[in-house]
Amino acid sequence: MQDTFFTSKQAAEITGCTLRQLQYWREKGVIVPVISETGTGRSIYYSKANLVELAVMVYFLSAGLSFDLAGETVKTLKDKEPELFKSGQGKRFMLLGVVGEKAAKGGTGLMLSLVEFDREKAIASVVAGKPVIPVWLDVIYQLVASRLKK
């Protein structure tokens, strides 16, 4: 994908999020678009890499992750594999349910750990009744790219 920029309205239409979500995510610093100060006000534009980040947030939220966990996971992915958001090339990951310290001591819930995708580990986790959320940014990237062609 080349360096083309999109308005908030276009970004919302392409990624399936709402304008309010874009504003909130921008305010929280989860997805930081280009903001251009002009003589008549400010314009906000999203890059194609930003669109992929937005689509990933939508995916994580639809999978049931909390806003904070989804945002942290996007940041972690950008640190681990920044090229995935720009070209769709790189490793595949998964969020694996692991027993956290609180859960191990009789507390509630599981923690999610971001790890490189491993089919055998994923199957073993599912068999053990633990959640597995695939994080295949190449697929999300292709989805965004196909929506841009329309």
C-alpha positions in Angstrom: 0.0 0.0 0.0 1.3 3.5 -0.9 1.2 6.7 1.2 -2.4 7.8 0.8 -4.3 9.4 3.6 -8.0 9.2 4.6 -10.4 11.4 6.4 -12.0 10.2 9.6 -15.2 9.5 7.7 -13.4 7.4 5.1 -11.4 5.6 7.8 -14.7 4.7 9.7 -16.3 3.4 6.5 -13.3 1.3 5.5 -12.6 -0.3 9.0 -16.2 -0.6 10.3 -15.7 1.6 13.4 -17.7 4.6 14.3 -16.5 8.3 14.2 -16.9 8.4 18.0 -14.6 5.4 18.4 -12.0 7.1 16.2 -12.2 10.2 18.3 -12.0 8.3 21.6 -9.1 6.1 20.4 -7.3 9.2 19.2 -7.9 11.0 22.6 -6.5 7.9 24.4 -3.5 7.7 22.1 -4.3 4.2 20.9 -4.3 5.0 17.2 -2.5 8.3 16.4 -3.4 9.7 13.0 -1.7 12.6 11.2 -3.1 15.9 12.4 -2.6 18.9 10.2 -2.9 22.4 11.6 -4.1 24.8 8.9 -5.3 28.4 9.0 -8.9 27.3 9.2 -8.6 24.7 11.9 -7.2 21.2 12.0 -7.6 18.2 9.7 -7.2 14.6 10.8 -5.9 12.1 8.3 -5.3 8.4 8.7 -2.6 6.5 6.8 -3.1 3.0 5.4 -1.1 1.6 8.3 -3.5 3.5 10.7 -6.4 1.8 8.9 -4.9 -1.6 9.6 -4.4 -0.6 13.3 -8.1 0.5 13.4 -9.2 -2.8 11.8 -7.2 -4.7 14.4 -8.8 -2.8 17.3 -12.3 -3.5 15.8 -11.3 -7.2 15.5 -10.0 -7.4 19.1 -13.1 -5.6 20.5 -15.4 -7.9 18.5 -13.5 -10.9 20.0 -14.4 -9.7 23.4 -11.2 -8.1 24.6 -11.5 -5.0 26.8 -10.6 -1.6 25.4 -7.4 -1.5 27.5 -6.3 -5.0 26.6 -7.0 -4.4 22.9 -5.1 -1.1 22.9 -2.1 -2.7 24.7 -2.1 -5.6 22.4 -2.1 -3.3 19.3 0.9 -1.4 20.8 2.7 -4.6 21.6 2.2 -5.9 18.0 3.4 -2.6 16.6 6.6 -2.9 18.7 7.1 -6.6 17.8 6.2 -6.5 14.1 5.9 -2.9 12.8 6.1 -4.1 9.2 2.9 -6.1 9.5 0.9 -2.8 9.7 2.7 -1.4 6.7 3.0 -4.3 4.3 1.1 -7.2 5.8 4.3 -9.2 5.8 5.5 -10.9 9.0 4.7 -13.5 11.6 1.3 -14.7 12.7 0.4 -14.4 16.4 -2.2 -15.6 18.8 -3.6 -14.6 22.1 -3.4 -17.6 24.4 -5.2 -18.1 27.6 -2.8 -18.7 30.4 -3.4 -19.1 34.1 -2.4 -15.9 35.8 -1.0 -15.5 39.3 -4.4 -14.3 40.6 -6.2 -17.2 38.9 -3.6 -19.7 40.2 -4.2 -18.5 43.8 -7.9 -19.2 43.5 -8.9 -15.9 41.9 -10.9 -15.6 38.8 -10.1 -15.5 35.1 -7.2 -16.2 32.8 -4.6 -13.9 31.4 -4.0 -13.6 27.7 -0.5 -13.9 26.4 0.6 -12.8 22.9 2.8 -15.5 21.3 3.8 -16.5 17.8 1.2 -18.7 16.3 1.8 -22.4 16.8 -1.0 -24.8 15.5 -0.2 -27.5 18.0 -0.2 -25.1 21.0 -3.4 -23.6 19.8 -5.1 -27.0 19.6 -3.8 -28.1 22.9 -5.1 -24.9 24.5 -8.5 -25.4 23.0 -8.6 -29.0 24.1 -7.7 -27.8 27.6 -10.6 -25.4 27.5 -8.5 -22.2 27.3 -9.2 -19.4 24.9 -7.2 -18.9 21.7 -7.6 -15.8 19.6 -5.8 -15.9 16.3 -4.0 -12.6 15.4 -3.2 -12.9 11.7 -2.5 -9.3 10.7 -1.8 -10.4 7.2 -5.4 -11.4 6.8 -6.6 -8.2 8.4 -4.2 -6.3 6.1 -5.7 -8.0 3.0 -9.2 -7.2 4.2 -8.4 -3.5 4.5 -6.6 -3.6 1.1 -9.6 -5.2 -0.6 -11.9 -2.6 0.9 -9.6 0.1 -0.5 -10.0 -1.3 -4.0 -13.7 -0.8 -3.9 
